[in-house]
Amino acid sequence: MEIFIFIFHDFQKRFSNFYFNNKKLKIYVENSVIGGYFDKEFEKHAKRLFEEFKRGTFKAVISSHVMDELGNGAPQHVIGNLKQINYDEYELTKEMIDLADKYMESCIVTKKYYEDGLHIAIATVIGVDVLVSWNFKHIVNLNKIKLFNHVNLMERYLPLEIRTPPEVLDYE
C-alpha cells in the first residue's frame, strides 16, 4: 500500500505538471537513436525527433554514459550530430550504478549487456518522462520493460516509460 501511495502521488505530480503547465517532455536519448539518425531503417523518425528537440518541443537528456559509449567507436559524424541539439547531460552516479546492478542481480540483463541496463537505471534515477531507443532486444522489449519497472518499484522508483521515437512523436 505504501508503494502504491508513493507511486500515485508522484504520478499525479508529473501528470499535472505536464498537462496543466505545458511542461516539455524530458526524453533520455539512448545511443541507438543517435546512431539511427544515419541508418536508412530509422532515419525518418530519428531526424524528426531531432527536429523536435531543435524546435524546443521536447527536452533532450543524455548522460556521461552515452558520451562514453559514443567515444568507444562511434564515427565522428555520429558524435558530432549531437551538436545540433541542446541537451542536458548527467554524470553517472553510484545510485545509478547500484540500480543497474539490481537489474543484473534480477537477471534482466547479463554482464554482457550491463550497459543497456545502465541506460535504464540512469533514466530512472534522473526521472525523465521517457527513454527512447531502437534497441528492441534489451531495452524496447515489453517483457524487459515489465521486469525493469518491477525492480524500479521495489527500489522505490517510478516506472520508466520506454518507447521508440515514433511513439513519442505526434503524427497526424
C-alpha positions as CSV (number, residue, x, y, z in Angstrom):
1,M,0.0,0.0,0.0
2,E,2.8,2.4,0.9
3,I,4.5,1.9,-2.6
4,F,1.1,2.5,-4.3
5,I,0.6,5.8,-2.5
6,F,4.2,6.9,-3.3
7,I,3.7,6.0,-7.0
8,F,0.3,7.6,-7.2
9,H,1.4,10.8,-5.6
10,D,4.4,11.2,-7.9
11,F,2.4,10.2,-11.0
12,Q,-0.2,12.8,-10.1
13,K,2.5,15.4,-9.7
14,R,4.1,14.5,-13.1
15,F,0.7,14.3,-14.8
16,S,-0.4,17.7,-13.5
17,N,3.0,19.4,-14.3
18,F,3.0,18.0,-17.9
19,Y,-0.7,18.5,-18.8
20,F,-1.5,21.6,-16.9
21,N,1.8,23.6,-17.1
22,N,2.7,22.6,-20.6
23,K,6.0,21.2,-19.3
24,K,8.3,19.9,-22.0
25,L,8.7,16.2,-22.1
26,K,12.2,15.2,-20.9
27,I,13.4,12.5,-23.2
28,Y,16.5,10.3,-22.4
29,V,18.1,9.6,-25.8
30,E,19.8,6.3,-25.9
31,N,22.7,5.7,-28.3
32,S,20.8,3.7,-30.9
33,V,18.6,6.8,-31.6
34,I,21.7,8.9,-32.0
35,G,23.2,6.4,-34.4
36,G,19.8,5.7,-36.0
37,Y,19.9,9.3,-37.4
38,F,22.2,7.9,-40.1
39,D,20.6,4.5,-40.6
40,K,18.1,4.1,-43.5
41,E,15.8,2.0,-41.4
42,F,15.5,4.5,-38.6
43,E,16.5,7.9,-40.0
44,K,13.0,9.2,-40.8
45,H,11.9,9.1,-37.1
46,A,15.3,9.9,-35.6
47,K,15.6,13.0,-37.8
48,R,12.1,14.1,-36.9
49,L,12.8,13.6,-33.2
50,F,16.0,15.8,-33.5
51,E,13.9,18.4,-35.3
52,E,11.5,18.5,-32.4
53,F,14.5,18.9,-30.0
54,K,15.7,21.8,-32.1
55,R,12.2,23.4,-32.0
56,G,12.1,23.0,-28.3
57,T,9.0,20.7,-28.3
58,F,11.0,18.2,-26.1
59,K,14.0,18.5,-23.8
60,A,16.8,16.0,-24.8
61,V,18.6,14.3,-21.9
62,I,21.8,12.3,-22.2
63,S,24.4,11.0,-19.8
64,S,28.1,10.7,-19.5
65,H,27.5,7.0,-20.2
66,V,26.0,7.9,-23.6
67,M,29.1,10.0,-24.3
68,D,31.4,7.2,-23.2
69,E,29.7,4.7,-25.5
70,L,29.9,7.1,-28.4
71,G,33.6,7.7,-27.6
72,N,34.2,3.9,-27.9
73,G,34.0,3.6,-31.6
74,A,31.1,5.7,-33.0
75,P,32.0,7.5,-36.2
76,Q,32.8,11.2,-35.7
77,H,29.8,12.4,-37.7
78,V,27.5,10.5,-35.3
79,I,29.2,12.1,-32.3
80,G,29.2,15.5,-34.0
81,N,25.5,15.2,-34.7
82,L,24.7,15.9,-31.1
83,K,25.9,19.4,-31.6
84,Q,22.8,20.3,-33.5
85,I,20.6,20.0,-30.4
86,N,20.6,21.4,-26.9
87,Y,20.6,18.7,-24.2
88,D,21.1,18.2,-20.5
89,E,24.0,15.8,-19.7
90,Y,24.0,14.0,-16.4
91,E,27.0,12.4,-14.8
92,L,26.9,8.8,-13.8
93,T,26.3,8.3,-10.0
94,K,26.6,5.5,-7.5
95,E,22.9,5.5,-7.2
96,M,22.6,4.8,-10.9
97,I,25.2,2.0,-10.8
98,D,23.5,0.4,-7.8
99,L,20.2,0.3,-9.7
100,A,21.8,-1.2,-12.8
101,D,23.4,-3.8,-10.5
102,K,19.9,-4.7,-9.2
103,Y,18.8,-5.3,-12.8
104,M,21.7,-7.7,-13.3
105,E,21.0,-9.4,-9.9
106,S,17.4,-9.9,-11.1
107,C,18.7,-11.5,-14.3
108,I,17.1,-8.8,-16.5
109,V,20.4,-8.1,-18.1
110,T,23.5,-10.2,-18.2
111,K,27.0,-8.9,-17.6
112,K,27.5,-8.7,-21.4
113,Y,24.5,-6.3,-21.8
114,Y,25.0,-4.4,-18.5
115,E,25.5,-1.2,-20.4
116,D,21.9,-1.4,-21.6
117,G,20.6,-1.8,-18.1
118,L,22.7,1.2,-17.1
119,H,20.8,3.4,-19.6
120,I,17.6,2.3,-17.9
121,A,18.9,3.0,-14.4
122,I,20.2,6.4,-15.4
123,A,16.9,7.5,-17.0
124,T,15.0,6.1,-13.9
125,V,17.2,7.9,-11.4
126,I,17.1,11.2,-13.3
127,G,13.3,10.9,-13.5
128,V,12.9,11.6,-17.2
129,D,9.4,11.3,-18.8
130,V,10.5,8.7,-21.3
131,L,13.6,6.9,-22.7
132,V,13.7,6.4,-26.4
133,S,15.7,3.6,-28.1
134,W,15.8,1.4,-31.1
135,N,17.3,-1.5,-29.1
136,F,14.4,-4.0,-29.3
137,K,16.3,-6.9,-27.8
138,H,17.4,-5.4,-24.5
139,I,15.5,-2.1,-24.0
140,V,12.3,-1.6,-26.0
141,N,11.0,-5.1,-25.2
142,L,7.7,-5.5,-23.3
143,N,8.9,-8.3,-21.1
144,K,12.1,-6.5,-20.2
145,I,10.2,-3.2,-19.5
146,K,7.9,-5.0,-17.1
147,L,11.0,-6.5,-15.3
148,F,12.9,-3.2,-15.2
149,N,9.8,-1.5,-13.8
150,H,9.2,-4.2,-11.2
151,V,12.7,-3.6,-9.9
152,N,12.2,0.1,-10.0
153,L,9.1,-0.2,-7.9
154,M,10.8,-2.5,-5.4
155,E,13.6,0.1,-5.1
156,R,11.0,2.9,-4.7
157,Y,11.5,4.5,-8.1
158,L,8.7,5.3,-10.5
159,P,8.2,3.1,-13.5
160,L,10.0,4.3,-16.6
161,E,8.3,4.8,-19.9
162,I,10.4,3.2,-22.7
163,R,9.4,3.8,-26.3
164,T,10.7,4.1,-29.8
165,P,10.9,7.6,-31.4
166,P,7.7,7.2,-33.4
167,E,5.8,6.5,-30.2
168,V,6.7,9.9,-28.7
169,L,6.2,11.9,-31.9
170,D,2.8,13.3,-32.7
171,Y,1.9,12.1,-36.2
172,E,-1.4,13.3,-37.6
